[in-house]
Structures are given as C-alpha cells and as structure tokens.
C-alpha cells in the first residue's frame, strides 16, 4: 500500500491524469492505450522507450545532444499543434495594421486547435523541405478534419491566420499566384488570341480545359492537403450567415457600413504642382519606400490611411488627391465568382451571403458558380453539369445543404490584398488561429540595429 504513494507512483498518477484529460479533449479514447506506456515509463521500466541511449551508465556527448534534440522537436511540435505557432508577415496586405517583417504569436487555443490532416511530416515546415525544396509531408497517414474545443468562436473583424483555400493545387514555378487564376488568365489569353486572329471563338469551358492541359505540360504541379497549404493572415469581415457587400470601396455587412479601423488603406493618386514630395514626409507618415510609386513627374500612386490622406492633401505642393476605385458594374474577370453575369469588381461587390453549416441553398446554373468549389472541392462531392441539370454524386440536384461554415476575409490594405474577393469563401477547416501579439518586427528597408522596430515589440494585434 505504501508503494502506491511512493515517488514514482505519485509521478505516474500526475502524468496519467494530465494524459487522460488530453485524451478526453482530443476525443479519441483509443489513445487511452497510451496509459500503459506511461505506467511502464514511470513504474515498471520494462521497455527502453528511449532506445537510442543506455539505461545504465553514462552516454557520450553525441547521444546526450541527440536525446535533447529529440525531446525539443517533440515538445515544440506538440506546442505548435495544440497551443501556439509563430507566423511572419511576408506581404503588405494588412498594412498598416500588420507590417511586412512582423513576427506574430498565433494562438491555436483561440478557436480550438485542429488535429493535423498529415501528421507524418518533417518538423517545423509548412509544405517545403529546406535545401531540397521537395515535399515536406507524407500521405502515409491522412486524418479527417477535427477541431478541438477552444476558447471561443471567430467574430467579425478578428484578424485570422488561415490556410490559403485556393492553395490545394500549386504551380511550383509560380507559387505567388493561384493555380486557378493562372489557368483562367491563360484561358482568357487563348480566347483573345482566337478573336484577334479571326478564329471562331469557342466556349469558356473549352478554353479553360485547354489552358489546364497547356499548364500541366509546361510546369510542375503539386497537390497540397488543407494543413499543408500556405498560411495567410487577413481580417474576417464576414462570418457564416452574414451578407457582405462593397460599394465604391466601402464595405457593408448585413446592410450596415463597416467603420474604418484607422489602419485601413486605400490607394490614391496624389497629384503635385510638378515638384516631388519630401522623402522625410513619407518617413514621418510611415510610408515605406516600396509604396512610394511615382507614376509621372507630378503624380504619385500611394496606399494611404484616412489620416495620411488628410495630411498629404494639405501639403503645399499637392494639387489633387483622389481614391483609385473601379467603377460600379465594371466586370473584373479575376474577381470571384469570375462570371460577367454578376459584374463585380474589387470595389463594387455583392451582396453575397456566407454559407452556414446545415443551411440549404437553392441551386441552378445561374448561381452554381458561387458554390461549385464548396460542393466539389471543400466538401468533396462529385459535381457535374449536363446542359441545365446539376448532378451531385450522380443524382440530379436543385439544392445543396452545407457541411461546414464559411467566412469572408479581406486585407486592411484594400488595393494590395489577394483575399476573398479574388478566391471566395474560407471554409472553417482552413482556420489556423488568431494572432495575439507581435513578438518581433524587422524592417527590411533598414540596416543594422535599426532593422528592429522596437516600438512594435509585444504590441497586441487588433
């Protein structure tokens, strides 16, 4: 009886309770088998689970370092899966809220951590092996989507880190652009070429298939599961059930205008009297050199916040300043759902309803372009269209019931952000976590110690 209260048993009971609570959290009770391993580790010691080192006597320095490395890799991997992860801002899509070079502490607990789809992978890589640039994960084990209980739900205007929805298929020679946009662009070029040469114009579907075949023959294409798609960070402006709309660059959610958050940027043309704006003025306004685009000897093309726009408009050599917005009704072929029937562009969009799990929507060939990727790709159905009839999993369908919730993401840098306007809905299984604070910020345009933006260290993300 006294043995049950010995040091080794006390350690076992503490670890066993923690392990059991984690199993309950994960919801896979087959993992309770692991209690046998815990018991052997702390009590019986029958099996040498750390087979790479001796159980009796000293190990050499190499073995000790190997042991420490294995422990660190396992510990950090588990922390990254269940608790938090680092993310670096690579593009200016969220400026001025988040800057290029900001390193974020991203909480997985905010909305509940996901169990990985591909648990067998090289540690600390998203999808590419270092040096070799090969695939960093294995399809040997594939787990279905499962999200554990977290601290809350996604809310309107939350900054979100998520997997790029259109990143399932990737052209390795041009990873910065969506495969689907490259195909659509090539299809448009083929159609324009035929029209210019007087060749009879074919259907859009014919050109799309020809473009896919051409790209397949010329480039290296890979498929990535959800958890291996590139990570993006945007602001969630619409949650399931919301209706989003943009008029003249102003965002509306459920018919109400969304207030500027103070960091939001729009692109302006700034005309001067022929003289240049003092670079020191740009520096005071935190307008980076990469954003200072002079389009003529007397005009600039600048992404500006409302405050910066008001400030620059008062400069003595500025004669005019105006926002660069697309005209209402002007169809942009690169904007979701890529249909001229909707006539949408990045500044005039919607209204568009965001699907809710278990909600049913009526389907026809006119609105199918809004939901076909959800049905066919995100929710893994067999979707076909023959004439005016839609077939889902081989059966005629005039409606569809959604299996997941969907979100709408937009960058604060409105005219320099590849977001939901370009590739549509973000499924709930793509949500990674919520950035909480900036733990490091590096300015690539500075040198030496000035590269560190000290004022942004440990600043909360809003």
KAURPE-V483689 format. One record per pair of residues at least 4 apart in sequence whose ideal C-beta (glycine too) atoms are under 7 Angstrom apart, sorted by the first residue. I is the first residue (numbers start at 1). J is the second residue. D is the distance in Angstrom with one decimal. If there is no record, write none. Layout:
BEGIN
i->I j->J d->D
i->I j->J d->D
END
This chain:
BEGIN
i->3 j->9 d->6.6
i->4 j->9 d->5.2
i->5 j->9 d->6.4
i->5 j->10 d->6.8
i->7 j->11 d->6.5
i->8 j->12 d->6.4
i->8 j->42 d->5.5
i->8 j->43 d->5.6
i->9 j->13 d->6.3
i->9 j->43 d->6.6
i->10 j->14 d->6.5
i->11 j->15 d->6.3
i->11 j->42 d->5.1
i->12 j->16 d->5.8
i->12 j->38 d->6.6
i->12 j->39 d->6.2
i->12 j->42 d->3.9
i->12 j->43 d->5.4
i->13 j->17 d->6.3
i->14 j->18 d->6.6
i->15 j->19 d->5.9
i->15 j->38 d->5.5
i->15 j->42 d->6.5
i->16 j->20 d->6.2
i->16 j->35 d->5.9
i->16 j->38 d->5.6
i->17 j->21 d->6.5
i->18 j->22 d->6.5
i->19 j->23 d->6.5
i->19 j->34 d->6.5
i->19 j->35 d->6.6
i->19 j->38 d->5.8
i->20 j->24 d->6.5
i->21 j->25 d->6.4
i->22 j->26 d->6.3
i->23 j->28 d->6.9
i->23 j->29 d->6.4
i->23 j->31 d->4.7
i->23 j->32 d->5.7
i->25 j->148 d->5.7
i->25 j->149 d->6.6
i->26 j->31 d->6.6
i->26 j->148 d->6.3
i->34 j->38 d->6.4
i->35 j->39 d->6.2
i->36 j->40 d->6.5
i->37 j->41 d->6.2
i->37 j->49 d->7.0
i->38 j->42 d->6.4
i->39 j->43 d->5.2
i->39 j->44 d->6.5
i->40 j->44 d->5.0
i->40 j->45 d->6.6
i->40 j->46 d->5.5
i->40 j->47 d->5.5
i->41 j->49 d->6.2
i->48 j->55 d->5.4
i->50 j->67 d->6.6
i->52 j->63 d->6.6
i->52 j->66 d->6.1
i->52 j->67 d->6.9
i->53 j->59 d->4.8
i->53 j->63 d->4.9
i->53 j->67 d->5.5
i->54 j->59 d->5.5
i->59 j->63 d->3.9
i->59 j->64 d->5.5
i->61 j->65 d->6.2
i->62 j->66 d->6.2
i->63 j->67 d->6.2
i->64 j->68 d->6.5
i->65 j->69 d->6.2
i->66 j->70 d->6.3
i->67 j->71 d->6.5
i->68 j->72 d->6.2
i->69 j->73 d->6.3
i->70 j->74 d->6.4
i->71 j->75 d->6.1
i->72 j->76 d->6.0
i->73 j->77 d->6.1
i->73 j->123 d->5.1
i->74 j->78 d->6.4
i->75 j->79 d->6.4
i->76 j->80 d->6.2
i->77 j->81 d->6.4
i->77 j->123 d->5.7
i->78 j->82 d->6.0
i->79 j->83 d->4.9
i->79 j->84 d->6.7
i->80 j->85 d->4.7
i->81 j->113 d->6.1
i->81 j->116 d->6.3
i->82 j->108 d->6.2
i->82 j->113 d->4.8
i->83 j->108 d->5.7
i->83 j->109 d->6.2
i->84 j->105 d->5.9
i->84 j->106 d->6.1
i->84 j->107 d->5.4
i->84 j->108 d->5.9
i->85 j->106 d->5.0
i->85 j->108 d->6.6
i->85 j->433 d->6.8
i->86 j->103 d->6.0
i->87 j->104 d->4.6
i->87 j->106 d->5.0
i->87 j->161 d->5.5
i->87 j->231 d->6.0
i->87 j->233 d->6.6
i->87 j->435 d->6.8
i->88 j->103 d->5.2
i->89 j->94 d->6.8
i->89 j->98 d->5.1
i->89 j->99 d->6.5
i->89 j->100 d->5.6
i->89 j->101 d->6.5
i->89 j->102 d->4.4
i->89 j->233 d->6.7
i->90 j->100 d->6.8
i->91 j->100 d->6.6
i->92 j->100 d->5.5
i->92 j->413 d->5.5
i->92 j->416 d->5.7
i->93 j->234 d->6.9
i->93 j->411 d->3.6
i->93 j->413 d->5.3
i->93 j->416 d->6.2
i->93 j->417 d->3.7
i->93 j->418 d->6.8
i->94 j->98 d->4.0
i->94 j->233 d->6.1
i->94 j->234 d->6.9
i->94 j->411 d->5.4
i->94 j->412 d->5.1
i->94 j->413 d->6.3
i->95 j->99 d->5.9
i->95 j->265 d->6.1
i->95 j->412 d->6.8
i->95 j->413 d->4.8
i->96 j->263 d->4.4
i->96 j->265 d->6.3
i->96 j->286 d->6.9
i->96 j->305 d->5.9
i->97 j->263 d->4.0
i->97 j->412 d->4.7
i->97 j->462 d->6.9
i->98 j->102 d->5.1
i->98 j->233 d->6.7
i->98 j->461 d->6.9
i->99 j->441 d->6.5
i->100 j->444 d->6.7
i->101 j->441 d->5.7
i->101 j->442 d->4.1
i->101 j->443 d->5.8
i->101 j->444 d->5.8
i->102 j->438 d->4.9
i->102 j->441 d->4.8
i->102 j->456 d->6.7
i->103 j->438 d->6.6
i->103 j->439 d->5.7
i->103 j->440 d->4.1
i->103 j->441 d->6.8
i->104 j->435 d->4.1
i->104 j->438 d->6.0
i->104 j->461 d->6.6
i->105 j->435 d->6.9
i->105 j->436 d->5.1
i->105 j->437 d->5.3
i->105 j->439 d->5.3
i->106 j->161 d->5.0
i->106 j->432 d->6.7
i->106 j->433 d->4.4
i->106 j->434 d->6.8
i->106 j->435 d->5.0
i->107 j->433 d->5.3
i->107 j->434 d->5.2
i->107 j->436 d->5.1
i->108 j->113 d->4.0
i->108 j->433 d->4.6
i->109 j->113 d->6.7
i->109 j->150 d->5.4
i->109 j->151 d->5.3
i->110 j->150 d->6.1
i->110 j->151 d->5.4
i->110 j->152 d->6.4
i->110 j->433 d->5.8
i->110 j->434 d->3.7
i->111 j->150 d->4.7
i->111 j->152 d->6.7
i->111 j->153 d->6.7
i->111 j->154 d->6.0
i->111 j->431 d->5.8
i->111 j->433 d->6.7
i->111 j->434 d->6.5
i->112 j->147 d->4.7
i->112 j->148 d->4.9
i->112 j->149 d->5.5
i->112 j->150 d->2.8
i->113 j->148 d->5.3
i->113 j->150 d->7.0
i->114 j->146 d->6.9
i->114 j->147 d->5.2
i->114 j->227 d->6.9
i->115 j->143 d->5.8
i->115 j->146 d->4.5
i->116 j->143 d->6.6
i->116 j->227 d->5.3
i->117 j->142 d->6.3
i->117 j->143 d->5.6
i->117 j->145 d->7.0
i->117 j->225 d->4.7
i->117 j->226 d->5.5
i->117 j->227 d->4.5
i->118 j->137 d->4.4
i->118 j->138 d->6.9
i->118 j->139 d->6.8
i->118 j->142 d->6.5
i->118 j->225 d->5.5
i->118 j->227 d->6.0
i->118 j->228 d->6.0
i->119 j->141 d->5.6
i->119 j->143 d->6.4
i->120 j->137 d->6.7
i->120 j->138 d->4.2
i->120 j->140 d->5.2
i->120 j->141 d->5.2
i->121 j->125 d->6.7
i->121 j->136 d->5.8
i->121 j->137 d->3.9
i->121 j->138 d->6.8
i->122 j->129 d->5.9
i->122 j->136 d->4.4
i->125 j->129 d->6.4
i->125 j->136 d->3.9
i->126 j->228 d->6.6
i->126 j->230 d->6.7
i->126 j->231 d->6.5
i->127 j->136 d->5.9
i->127 j->137 d->6.9
i->127 j->224 d->5.7
i->127 j->228 d->4.4
i->128 j->133 d->5.6
i->128 j->136 d->5.7
i->129 j->133 d->6.4
i->129 j->134 d->4.6
i->129 j->135 d->6.9
i->129 j->136 d->4.7
i->135 j->222 d->6.8
i->137 j->228 d->5.4
i->145 j->429 d->4.2
i->154 j->158 d->5.6
i->154 j->160 d->6.6
i->154 j->236 d->5.6
i->154 j->239 d->6.0
i->154 j->407 d->6.3
i->154 j->431 d->6.6
i->155 j->239 d->7.0
i->156 j->236 d->6.7
i->156 j->237 d->6.7
i->156 j->239 d->5.8
i->156 j->253 d->6.7
i->157 j->235 d->6.0
i->157 j->236 d->6.9
i->157 j->237 d->6.6
i->158 j->236 d->4.9
i->158 j->434 d->6.1
i->159 j->233 d->6.4
i->159 j->235 d->5.5
i->159 j->434 d->6.8
i->159 j->435 d->5.4
i->159 j->461 d->5.4
i->160 j->233 d->6.9
i->160 j->234 d->6.4
i->160 j->236 d->4.9
i->160 j->409 d->6.5
i->160 j->431 d->6.4
i->160 j->434 d->6.4
i->161 j->231 d->5.7
i->161 j->233 d->4.9
i->161 j->432 d->4.4
i->161 j->433 d->5.3
i->161 j->435 d->6.0
i->162 j->232 d->5.8
i->162 j->409 d->6.9
i->162 j->426 d->5.7
i->162 j->430 d->4.8
i->162 j->431 d->5.2
i->162 j->432 d->5.4
i->163 j->167 d->6.7
i->163 j->226 d->5.6
i->163 j->227 d->6.7
i->163 j->229 d->4.1
i->163 j->231 d->6.4
i->163 j->430 d->4.3
i->163 j->432 d->6.4
i->164 j->229 d->4.9
i->164 j->230 d->4.6
i->164 j->232 d->5.1
i->165 j->423 d->5.9
i->165 j->426 d->5.5
i->165 j->427 d->6.6
i->165 j->430 d->5.7
i->166 j->178 d->4.3
i->166 j->180 d->5.6
i->166 j->423 d->4.2
i->167 j->224 d->6.0
i->167 j->229 d->3.6
i->167 j->230 d->5.1
i->168 j->223 d->6.2
i->168 j->224 d->5.9
i->168 j->229 d->6.5
i->168 j->377 d->6.6
i->169 j->179 d->4.4
i->169 j->221 d->6.3
i->169 j->223 d->5.8
i->170 j->175 d->5.8
i->170 j->179 d->5.9
i->170 j->221 d->6.9
i->170 j->222 d->5.4
i->170 j->224 d->6.1
i->171 j->175 d->7.0
i->171 j->179 d->5.3
i->171 j->182 d->6.2
i->171 j->215 d->6.8
i->171 j->219 d->4.8
i->171 j->221 d->5.8
i->172 j->220 d->4.4
i->172 j->222 d->6.3
i->173 j->219 d->5.2
i->173 j->220 d->6.6
i->174 j->182 d->6.4
i->177 j->181 d->5.7
i->177 j->182 d->5.6
i->178 j->182 d->6.9
i->178 j->423 d->6.1
i->179 j->183 d->6.5
i->180 j->184 d->6.3
i->181 j->185 d->6.0
i->181 j->334 d->6.2
i->182 j->186 d->6.3
i->182 j->215 d->6.5
i->183 j->187 d->6.2
i->183 j->208 d->6.5
i->183 j->211 d->4.8
i->183 j->212 d->5.4
i->183 j->215 d->6.1
i->184 j->188 d->6.4
i->184 j->333 d->7.0
i->184 j->338 d->6.3
i->185 j->189 d->6.5
i->186 j->190 d->6.4
i->186 j->211 d->3.9
i->186 j->214 d->6.5
i->186 j->215 d->6.5
i->187 j->191 d->6.5
i->187 j->204 d->7.0
i->187 j->207 d->4.0
i->187 j->208 d->4.7
i->187 j->211 d->4.1
i->188 j->192 d->6.2
i->188 j->333 d->6.2
i->189 j->193 d->6.2
i->190 j->194 d->6.6
i->190 j->207 d->4.8
i->190 j->210 d->6.1
i->190 j->211 d->6.2
i->191 j->195 d->6.4
i->191 j->201 d->6.2
i->191 j->207 d->5.0
i->192 j->196 d->6.1
i->193 j->197 d->6.2
i->194 j->199 d->4.0
i->194 j->201 d->5.5
i->195 j->201 d->5.6
i->202 j->206 d->4.1
i->202 j->207 d->6.2
i->204 j->208 d->6.2
i->205 j->209 d->6.4
i->206 j->210 d->6.4
i->207 j->211 d->6.2
i->208 j->212 d->6.5
i->209 j->213 d->6.5
i->210 j->214 d->6.3
i->211 j->215 d->6.3
i->212 j->216 d->6.2
i->213 j->217 d->6.5
i->214 j->218 d->6.3
i->215 j->219 d->5.6
i->216 j->221 d->6.3
i->224 j->228 d->4.4
i->224 j->229 d->5.0
i->226 j->429 d->5.8
i->226 j->430 d->6.1
i->231 j->432 d->6.2
i->233 j->435 d->6.5
i->234 j->409 d->3.7
i->234 j->410 d->6.0
i->234 j->411 d->5.2
i->234 j->419 d->5.3
i->235 j->409 d->6.8
i->235 j->410 d->5.9
i->235 j->412 d->6.1
i->236 j->407 d->5.3
i->236 j->409 d->5.8
i->237 j->244 d->6.5
i->237 j->251 d->6.1
i->237 j->253 d->6.4
i->237 j->258 d->6.5
i->237 j->408 d->5.6
i->237 j->410 d->4.9
i->238 j->242 d->4.1
i->238 j->244 d->4.3
i->238 j->253 d->5.8
i->238 j->354 d->5.2
i->238 j->407 d->6.5
i->238 j->408 d->3.4
i->239 j->354 d->6.9
i->239 j->407 d->6.0
i->240 j->354 d->5.4
i->240 j->355 d->6.5
i->240 j->356 d->4.2
i->240 j->357 d->7.0
i->240 j->405 d->4.0
i->240 j->406 d->6.0
i->240 j->407 d->7.0
i->241 j->354 d->6.4
i->241 j->356 d->4.8
i->242 j->253 d->5.5
i->242 j->254 d->5.8
i->242 j->354 d->5.1
i->243 j->254 d->5.5
i->243 j->351 d->4.9
i->243 j->352 d->6.8
i->243 j->353 d->5.1
i->244 j->253 d->5.7
i->244 j->350 d->5.5
i->244 j->351 d->6.9
i->244 j->352 d->5.5
i->244 j->354 d->6.9
i->244 j->408 d->5.1
i->245 j->252 d->4.5
i->245 j->349 d->6.5
i->245 j->350 d->3.7
i->245 j->351 d->4.2
i->246 j->250 d->6.7
i->246 j->251 d->5.4
i->246 j->347 d->6.2
i->246 j->348 d->6.0
i->246 j->349 d->4.1
i->246 j->350 d->6.3
i->247 j->252 d->6.7
i->247 j->348 d->6.2
i->248 j->325 d->5.8
i->248 j->347 d->6.3
i->248 j->348 d->6.7
i->249 j->266 d->6.1
i->249 j->323 d->6.3
i->249 j->325 d->4.8
i->249 j->347 d->4.6
i->249 j->414 d->6.7
i->250 j->257 d->5.7
i->251 j->258 d->4.5
i->252 j->256 d->6.3
i->252 j->257 d->5.5
i->252 j->258 d->6.8
i->253 j->258 d->5.6
i->260 j->264 d->5.0
i->260 j->306 d->5.7
i->261 j->412 d->6.9
i->262 j->305 d->6.9
i->263 j->305 d->6.4
i->263 j->412 d->5.5
i->264 j->305 d->6.6
i->264 j->412 d->4.7
i->264 j->414 d->6.7
i->265 j->303 d->4.4
i->265 j->304 d->6.1
i->265 j->305 d->5.5
i->265 j->412 d->6.4
i->265 j->413 d->4.6
i->265 j->414 d->6.4
i->266 j->304 d->6.7
i->266 j->323 d->5.3
i->266 j->414 d->5.3
i->266 j->415 d->6.3
i->267 j->301 d->6.6
i->267 j->302 d->7.0
i->267 j->303 d->5.1
i->267 j->324 d->4.6
i->267 j->415 d->3.9
i->268 j->302 d->5.6
i->268 j->304 d->5.2
i->268 j->309 d->6.0
i->268 j->321 d->5.4
i->268 j->322 d->6.4
i->268 j->323 d->5.5
i->268 j->324 d->6.5
i->269 j->299 d->5.9
i->269 j->301 d->6.1
i->269 j->322 d->5.6
i->269 j->324 d->5.9
i->270 j->299 d->6.6
i->270 j->300 d->4.4
i->270 j->302 d->5.6
i->270 j->312 d->6.0
i->270 j->318 d->6.0
i->270 j->321 d->5.0
i->271 j->298 d->6.2
i->271 j->299 d->4.8
i->271 j->319 d->5.0
i->271 j->320 d->4.3
i->272 j->277 d->6.7
i->272 j->298 d->5.1
i->272 j->299 d->6.9
i->272 j->317 d->4.8
i->272 j->318 d->5.6
i->272 j->319 d->6.3
i->273 j->317 d->5.0
i->273 j->319 d->5.5
i->274 j->297 d->6.6
i->274 j->298 d->4.7
i->275 j->317 d->4.7
i->277 j->281 d->5.6
i->277 j->282 d->6.6
i->277 j->300 d->6.8
i->277 j->315 d->6.6
i->279 j->283 d->6.4
i->280 j->284 d->6.4
i->281 j->285 d->6.5
i->282 j->287 d->4.3
i->282 j->292 d->5.7
i->285 j->308 d->5.0
i->285 j->311 d->6.4
i->287 j->291 d->5.4
i->287 j->292 d->6.3
i->287 j->302 d->6.7
i->287 j->308 d->6.9
i->288 j->445 d->6.1
i->289 j->445 d->5.6
i->291 j->302 d->6.3
i->291 j->303 d->5.5
i->292 j->300 d->6.8
i->292 j->302 d->6.9
i->293 j->300 d->6.5
i->293 j->301 d->4.2
i->293 j->302 d->7.0
i->294 j->300 d->5.5
i->295 j->299 d->5.1
i->295 j->300 d->6.9
i->295 j->301 d->4.9
i->303 j->413 d->5.8
i->303 j->415 d->6.5
i->303 j->416 d->5.9
i->304 j->308 d->4.3
i->304 j->309 d->4.4
i->304 j->312 d->6.8
i->305 j->309 d->6.8
i->306 j->310 d->6.4
i->307 j->311 d->6.4
i->308 j->312 d->6.1
i->309 j->313 d->6.3
i->309 j->321 d->6.4
i->312 j->318 d->6.0
i->312 j->321 d->6.4
i->313 j->318 d->6.1
i->313 j->321 d->4.8
i->324 j->415 d->6.7
i->325 j->347 d->4.3
i->326 j->330 d->5.4
i->326 j->332 d->6.6
i->326 j->345 d->4.1
i->326 j->346 d->6.1
i->326 j->347 d->4.5
i->326 j->348 d->6.4
i->328 j->348 d->4.3
i->329 j->343 d->5.1
i->330 j->345 d->5.5
i->331 j->340 d->4.8
i->331 j->343 d->4.8
i->331 j->345 d->6.9
i->332 j->344 d->6.9
i->332 j->345 d->3.9
i->332 j->346 d->6.4
i->333 j->338 d->6.1
i->334 j->422 d->6.4
i->335 j->344 d->5.4
i->335 j->345 d->5.6
i->335 j->346 d->6.0
i->335 j->421 d->5.7
i->335 j->422 d->6.4
i->336 j->421 d->6.4
i->336 j->422 d->6.2
i->336 j->423 d->6.0
i->336 j->424 d->4.2
i->337 j->342 d->6.4
i->337 j->369 d->4.1
i->337 j->370 d->5.2
i->337 j->424 d->6.8
i->338 j->369 d->7.0
i->339 j->369 d->4.9
i->341 j->366 d->6.8
i->344 j->348 d->6.5
i->344 j->349 d->4.7
i->345 j->349 d->6.9
i->346 j->421 d->5.2
i->349 j->421 d->6.1
i->354 j->406 d->5.3
i->354 j->407 d->6.8
i->354 j->408 d->5.7
i->354 j->425 d->6.8
i->355 j->359 d->6.2
i->355 j->361 d->7.0
i->355 j->374 d->6.6
i->355 j->402 d->4.5
i->355 j->406 d->4.5
i->355 j->425 d->6.8
i->356 j->402 d->6.6
i->356 j->405 d->6.0
i->357 j->402 d->5.8
i->357 j->403 d->6.6
i->357 j->404 d->5.6
i->357 j->405 d->4.8
i->358 j->401 d->6.4
i->358 j->402 d->6.8
i->359 j->402 d->5.6
i->360 j->399 d->5.4
i->360 j->400 d->6.8
i->360 j->401 d->4.5
i->361 j->371 d->6.6
i->361 j->399 d->6.5
i->361 j->400 d->5.8
i->362 j->398 d->6.6
i->362 j->399 d->5.4
i->363 j->367 d->6.7
i->363 j->368 d->5.9
i->363 j->371 d->6.9
i->363 j->390 d->5.6
i->363 j->397 d->6.1
i->363 j->398 d->5.7
i->363 j->399 d->5.7
i->363 j->400 d->5.5
i->364 j->368 d->6.8
i->365 j->385 d->6.6
i->365 j->388 d->5.5
i->365 j->390 d->7.0
i->368 j->372 d->5.2
i->368 j->385 d->7.0
i->368 j->390 d->6.2
i->371 j->375 d->5.7
i->371 j->400 d->6.4
i->372 j->376 d->5.6
i->372 j->383 d->6.1
i->373 j->377 d->5.0
i->373 j->378 d->6.5
i->373 j->424 d->6.4
i->374 j->378 d->5.0
i->374 j->379 d->6.0
i->374 j->402 d->6.9
i->374 j->425 d->6.4
i->375 j->379 d->6.0
i->375 j->381 d->5.1
i->375 j->383 d->5.0
i->375 j->392 d->6.4
i->375 j->400 d->5.8
i->376 j->381 d->6.1
i->376 j->383 d->4.1
i->378 j->404 d->6.8
i->378 j->427 d->4.6
i->379 j->403 d->4.8
i->379 j->404 d->6.6
i->381 j->392 d->5.3
i->381 j->393 d->5.5
i->382 j->393 d->5.1
i->382 j->394 d->6.6
i->383 j->392 d->5.8
i->384 j->391 d->4.5
i->385 j->390 d->5.6
i->386 j->391 d->6.7
i->389 j->396 d->5.6
i->390 j->397 d->5.2
i->391 j->395 d->6.4
i->391 j->396 d->6.0
i->391 j->397 d->6.7
i->392 j->397 d->4.3
i->392 j->400 d->6.8
i->404 j->427 d->5.1
i->404 j->428 d->4.9
i->404 j->429 d->6.4
i->405 j->428 d->4.4
i->406 j->425 d->4.0
i->406 j->426 d->6.5
i->406 j->427 d->5.9
i->407 j->425 d->7.0
i->407 j->426 d->4.5
i->408 j->420 d->4.7
i->408 j->425 d->6.9
i->409 j->419 d->5.3
i->409 j->420 d->4.9
i->409 j->426 d->5.3
i->410 j->417 d->6.6
i->410 j->419 d->4.7
i->410 j->420 d->6.2
i->410 j->421 d->6.9
i->411 j->417 d->2.6
i->411 j->419 d->5.1
i->413 j->417 d->5.2
i->418 j->422 d->5.1
i->420 j->424 d->6.0
i->420 j->425 d->6.8
i->420 j->426 d->6.5
i->426 j->430 d->5.4
i->435 j->461 d->4.4
i->436 j->460 d->7.0
i->436 j->461 d->6.3
i->437 j->458 d->5.6
i->437 j->459 d->6.3
i->437 j->460 d->5.1
i->437 j->461 d->6.1
i->438 j->456 d->5.2
i->438 j->457 d->6.9
i->438 j->458 d->6.9
i->438 j->459 d->5.0
i->438 j->461 d->6.6
i->439 j->458 d->6.3
i->440 j->457 d->6.9
i->441 j->453 d->3.9
i->441 j->456 d->4.0
i->441 j->457 d->6.7
i->442 j->451 d->5.1
i->442 j->452 d->6.3
i->443 j->451 d->5.4
i->443 j->453 d->5.6
i->446 j->450 d->4.1
i->446 j->451 d->4.7
i->447 j->451 d->6.5
END
